[in-house]
Amino acid sequence: MIRVLVVDDEPAYCESLRLLLSCEGFAVFTAANAQEALDVGADYPIDLLVVDWILRDQMDGVDVAAALQAANPRMQVIVISGWPSGELEARVEALPFAQCLHKPFAGEAILSAAHEATALDVEP
């Protein structure tokens, strides 16, 4: 089963993504902040990280993705943000196996991105 970690500091958004991805057959873990995400990533090999860019934390979502990918180089990443910017796009492009979705997005968009990302056979 494909393991997905959803990280968002807005509980309702995190829960909505958890339910949506779970209904598609993904095993979904959630975290409300960077430290929780790092803890989950240390306990479970994550196949796909869905992370909000702006977290109320010392680390932003791109930093969380980079830290988790250091331990799990094949992990796919979807960074979500309600604040699109050139800085975000450049930082996401610098991550291996990463893409960006801008809020608000339709449920079909995150499902399509998740299926696309997890269908890839990636070399470490």
C-alpha positions as CSV (number, residue, x, y, z in Angstrom):
1,M,0.0,0.0,0.0
2,I,1.3,3.5,-0.9
3,R,2.0,5.6,2.2
4,V,1.1,9.3,2.0
5,L,2.0,11.9,4.6
6,V,-0.2,15.0,4.6
7,V,1.2,18.0,6.5
8,D,-0.9,21.1,7.0
9,D,-1.4,23.3,10.0
10,E,-5.1,23.8,9.2
11,P,-6.8,20.8,10.8
12,A,-9.9,20.9,8.5
13,Y,-7.7,21.0,5.3
14,C,-5.5,18.2,6.6
15,E,-8.5,16.1,7.4
16,S,-10.1,16.7,4.1
17,L,-7.0,15.6,2.2
18,R,-6.7,12.6,4.5
19,L,-10.3,11.5,3.7
20,L,-10.0,12.1,0.0
21,L,-6.7,10.2,-0.4
22,S,-7.8,7.4,1.9
23,C,-10.9,6.8,-0.3
24,E,-8.5,6.3,-3.2
25,G,-6.8,3.5,-1.3
26,F,-3.7,5.3,0.0
27,A,-2.5,4.7,3.6
28,V,-2.6,8.3,4.9
29,F,-0.7,9.7,7.9
30,T,-1.2,13.3,8.9
31,A,1.0,15.9,10.7
32,A,0.1,19.4,11.9
33,N,3.6,20.8,11.9
34,A,7.2,20.2,10.7
35,Q,8.3,18.2,13.8
36,E,5.3,15.9,13.6
37,A,6.1,15.3,9.9
38,L,9.7,14.5,10.6
39,D,8.7,12.1,13.4
40,V,6.2,10.3,11.1
41,G,8.9,10.2,8.4
42,A,11.4,8.6,10.8
43,D,8.8,5.9,11.8
44,Y,7.4,5.0,8.4
45,P,8.8,5.0,4.9
46,I,6.7,7.6,3.1
47,D,6.1,7.2,-0.6
48,L,4.4,10.6,-1.1
49,L,4.5,13.8,0.9
50,V,1.7,16.3,0.5
51,V,2.9,19.4,2.4
52,D,1.7,23.0,2.7
53,W,4.4,25.5,1.9
54,I,3.7,27.9,4.8
55,L,3.6,26.2,8.2
56,R,3.4,27.9,11.6
57,D,6.8,26.4,12.4
58,Q,10.5,27.0,12.1
59,M,10.5,25.0,8.9
60,D,8.4,25.6,5.8
61,G,7.0,22.8,3.7
62,V,9.9,22.8,1.2
63,D,12.4,22.4,4.1
64,V,10.3,19.5,5.5
65,A,10.4,17.9,2.0
66,A,14.1,18.3,1.7
67,A,14.7,16.8,5.2
68,L,12.5,13.8,4.5
69,Q,14.0,13.2,1.1
70,A,17.5,13.2,2.6
71,A,16.5,10.0,4.4
72,N,14.2,8.7,1.7
73,P,15.4,9.9,-1.7
74,R,12.7,8.2,-3.7
75,M,9.9,10.0,-1.9
76,Q,7.6,12.0,-4.2
77,V,6.5,15.5,-3.1
78,I,3.5,17.7,-3.7
79,V,3.8,21.1,-2.2
80,I,0.5,22.9,-1.8
81,S,0.2,26.7,-1.3
82,G,-2.3,29.4,-1.3
83,W,0.5,31.9,-1.9
84,P,2.0,31.1,-5.3
85,S,5.3,32.8,-6.0
86,G,8.4,32.6,-8.1
87,E,10.4,31.8,-5.0
88,L,8.2,28.8,-4.2
89,E,8.3,27.5,-7.8
90,A,12.2,27.7,-7.9
91,R,12.5,25.9,-4.5
92,V,10.1,23.2,-5.6
93,E,11.9,22.7,-8.9
94,A,15.2,22.2,-7.0
95,L,13.7,19.2,-5.1
96,P,13.8,15.9,-6.8
97,F,10.5,14.3,-7.7
98,A,8.4,17.4,-6.7
99,Q,5.5,19.3,-8.0
100,C,3.4,22.2,-6.8
101,L,-0.4,22.7,-6.6
102,H,-1.9,26.1,-5.8
103,K,-4.9,26.4,-3.4
104,P,-7.7,26.2,-4.0
105,F,-7.6,23.1,-6.1
106,A,-10.3,20.6,-7.0
107,G,-10.2,17.2,-5.4
108,E,-9.5,15.7,-8.8
109,A,-6.4,17.7,-9.1
110,I,-4.7,16.4,-5.9
111,L,-5.9,12.8,-6.8
112,S,-4.5,13.1,-10.3
113,A,-1.2,14.5,-9.0
114,A,-1.0,11.8,-6.3
115,H,-1.6,9.0,-8.7
116,E,0.8,10.4,-11.2
117,A,3.5,10.8,-8.6
118,T,3.1,7.3,-7.1
119,A,3.0,5.7,-10.6
120,L,6.5,6.8,-11.4
121,D,9.4,4.3,-11.1
122,V,12.1,6.5,-9.7
123,E,15.8,5.7,-9.5
124,P,17.3,6.7,-6.1
